[in-house]
Structure formats: C-alpha cells, structure tokens
C-alpha cells in the first residue's frame, strides 16, 4: 500500500499539469537551438543548462504544487486521510527531483550528440555541469515547494525568482559600496549560505570547487564533496521547513 501511494504521488508530479511535458520538450529544443546558433564551448553550454535546467525549470515545474491544492480545497481532503502530510511533500519533491534528473540526462545526451557531430571535444566538462545543475534543481524545487505551502496559487515560483534576483542585486550593491562594513559581510553571508547555492555550484561546475560551504569545509574532505554536502544540507533544511509548515496548517474545503 505504501509503495502504491508513493508511486501515485511521484507520478502526479509528472501529470498534474498539461504544460509540464511541453516545458520539458521546449527546454530541450532551446538547448539544441542555443548549440546550433552559437556553437558554444563546454563551459558556455554548461552554464546555459545550469541556468535554464537547474534554476528556471524547477520554478516552472513546482508552480502551485501545493498552492493549487489549497486554492481548490483539495488540501482539506488530503489532510483528512490517515496519511502524514509530510509524505505528500517528500514524494512530490522526489518526483520533481526525478524529473530533473531525467531532463538533465536527456539534455546531456542531446548536447553530446550535437558535439560529436559538429564540434568534437567541446563538451568534455559537461558532466560536472549536469551534476551541479541537478543539485541546484533539487534545492530550488524544495525551496519553491516550501513557499507553495504558504503562497496560494502558482505565485510561489514568482516569489522565489524575485527573491533570488533581489538577493543578488543586494550582494552587488553591498560589494560595490560597503565592502568592508561588518553588516554588509553578515548580509552577504546570509544570502550566500541560506539562499539557493547558485554561485557555489557554478564554481563547483567550473572546477573551482567554491570556498563557501558549511560544516565540512575545514575538514580533510575535498572541497567538491563539501560543496555537495552543503547543497544537500540546504535542500534538507528547505524540506524540513516546508514539512513543518504543511503539517501544522489548517486547510479549508472552500474553493478560493
């Protein structure tokens, strides 16, 4: 029974909106078009997939993933079932993460095929970019899902996008005007450590491994492992916050 419920919840993330498959196919087409138009280097195409597949894609796929259920009153029905609501969160996140993995594998296959036909050897570093993109996808999906628990409808993704843009603009302003200020350093640390690990993972994908990581950065582990652990910690933290809010909310059966 447990495995059947898990399967149904994971499958639901693939089928809950008709546009999901259109988005996947469109994104793959965009990767191919980018390659054909610009014949990019491995780092350029990796960065393109990192932004489109690792950051933007999870925002679109997770739009309204709980907010739609709350707006329609369906969450009230789900809350009455003898099932821990945290399971809905975890299995939906697993479904999104699997979508991201399949999508990025298909993107990698497409790019490697184009590379073999048109520009041999230019995508030699793509594997690390795809791995970093999947880590970013999972972190952004978890954060967007947690926002969807408190933001009704499909606005959770827009809220997250605006928050990330505002955060990086704030970092640029602080770096330009208050570089030595202690408050500026503290603000940068909060954005860097608590927000989506975009800068960290881009450094990891470039082979720099990043100097900003939590917990194990000063141990004997390699920095690549430290960066991966940091991202997994962030994803877990986003999940815990979302599950705590979800399991403590009261839901109305009225359609909004």
N, C-alpha and C positions, 0 to 999 in steps of 0.2 A: 504493500500500500504506500509506504514511504517513497519507494523508488518511482512508483507511478505518479505520485504528486510532484516529485522533483522533476520528472520528465515533462509533465504538463506545464509546470511553471517556467522551465527553461525554454520549452517550445513556444510559449506565449510571447517571449521577448522577440522571437523571430517573426511572429504573425500578428502581433497586436495592432499594427498599423499597416495599411496597404502600401504606404510610401517607403517602407523600410527597404524592400528589395530594389525599388527604384533608386534609392540613395546609394546602395551598395554598387549597383551597376553604373550609376553616374560617376561615382568616385573612381571606379576602375577606368572608366573612359577618360576622366580628367587626367589620371596618371599617364595613360598612354598618349594622350594629346600633348601633355607637357613634354614628354620624352621626344615625341616626333618633331615638335616645333623648336625645341631648344637644344636637343642632343646634350643633355647636362652631364656633368661629372658625377661620380658616385656620391660625393658629399652633397651636391646640389639636389639630386633626385631624392637622396635620403632625407634631407631637410624638408623637402616638399611633402613627402609621405608622412613625415613626423608631424607636420602641422595639420595637414588635411586628414590623415588617418588616425593620428594619435591624439589630436586635440579637438578638431571640429567634428569629426564623425561621432564620438561618444555623446557630444552635446545634442546632436540631432536625434540619435537613436534613443536617448534617455528622456527626451522632451515629454513631459506629462506622464512619466511611467507610474507614478503614484498620484500625481495631481489630477489626472483624468478620472481615476477611480474615486477620488474624494469628491470631485465636482459632480459626478454622476450618481453618487450614493452607493456605489459598489463596494467601497471600503467598509461600509457598515455591515454589509452581508458577509464579507470576508472575515470581519472581526468576530462574528457570531459563531464561526466554525471552530471546532475543537482543535485548532492548529495554532501554534505560536506564530505571531505575525512576523517575527524575525526571519522565519523560514521564507516567507514571500520575498523579503528583501534579499536574503542571501542567494536564493535560487534565481531571482531576476538578475542580480549582479553577475552570477555565474553565467547566465545566458548571454548577457551583454559582453562579458569577457570572452566567451567562446566565439561570439560574432566577430569581435575584434581580431581574435587570433586567426580565424578562417579568412577574414577580409585581408589581413596583412599578408598571410601566406599566398593568397591569390594575387595580391599586388606585387609581392616579391617574384612570383612565377612570371607574371606579365613583364615586369621590368627586366628580369634575367633573360627572357626570350627576346625582347627587343634589343637588349645589349648584345646578345650573341649574334643577332642578325645585322645590327647596324654599327655598333661601337664596342667591339670586344674589349673586355677588361675594365670598363669604366665603372662597373657596379660591384667591385670586389669587396668594398666595405659595407655593402647594403645590409648584410645580416645583422650587424650591430645596430644599425638604424631601425630595422624592423623590430628587434627586441626592445629597444628603448621606446619605440612607438607603442608597443603593446603595454609596457609598464605605464606609460602616460595615459593610454586609453583606459586602463583599469582604474587608475587613480581618479581621472576626470569623471568616469562613469559613476564611481562610488560617491564622489562629492555631489555630482548632479542629482543622483538618486536621493541623497540626504536632503538636498534643497527641495526636491519634489515632494517630500513629506510635509514641508511647511508652506510651500508656494503652490497654490492651486492652479489647475490647468496646465498649460505647456510652457509657462514662463520661467521654470527653473533653469533651463538652458540659457535663456537670455540673461537672467540674473548672473549666472556664473560667467558668461562671456564678458559682460560689462565689468564684473568684479575683477577678472583677470587683467583686462585692458587697463582699468583704473589702477590696479596694483603695480603694473609695470611702468605706467606713466608716473606714478608716485616715486618709484625707485629711480627713474631718470631724473626727476626734479631734485630728489634728495642728493643724488650723486653729483648733480651739477651745481648746487647752491649750498648744501650743508654737509659736505663730505666728512668733515672732521667732527661734526656735532654728535654727541653721545645719543641723543634722542633719534637722530637720523639712522645711526647704526642699529639701534634697537628696532626701529620700524622696518628697516631692510631685513633684519634677522627674522622678524615675524612673518613677513611676506615670503621670504626665501624658504623658511622651514615649514610653515603651516600651509602655504598655498600649493597649487599644482606644481610638481617638480619639473617645469619646462626647461629652465636654464640648466639645471643639474643633469637631466637626461640628455640634453643636446651636447653637453660636454662629454658625457659618457659615450655617446654615439660617435663623437669625433675622435675618441681615443684619449681625451684629456682626463677622463675619469672623475673630474669635478673635485673641488676641495671642500664643498659644502655637503656634509652628510651627518646624520645623527647617530649617536650611540657607539658605532664601531669604527669611526673614522680614525681614532688614535691607536687602534689595535694592530696586530700584525696581519690582519686580513688585507687583501688587496683592495684598492680603492674602488675598483669596479664592483666587487661584492658589497662594499659599504654603501655604494650608491643604490644598488639593487635593494638592499635591506632597508635603506631609508625610504625608498618608494613603497615597499611593501608595508612598512610601518604606517606611512601616511594613508595608504589605501585602507588598512585595517582601522585606523583611527576614524576615518570618514564613515566607515561601515558601522562602527560602534555607536557613533553619534546618531546616525540615521536610524539604527535599530532602536536605540533608547527612546528617541522621539516617537517613532512609529508605534511602539508597544505601549506608550503611555498616553497617546492621543485618544480622544473620544470622537467618534465619527457619526455624522448624521446620515439618515437614509434619504433625505430630501435632495433632489437634483438642484444644483446651483446654476 
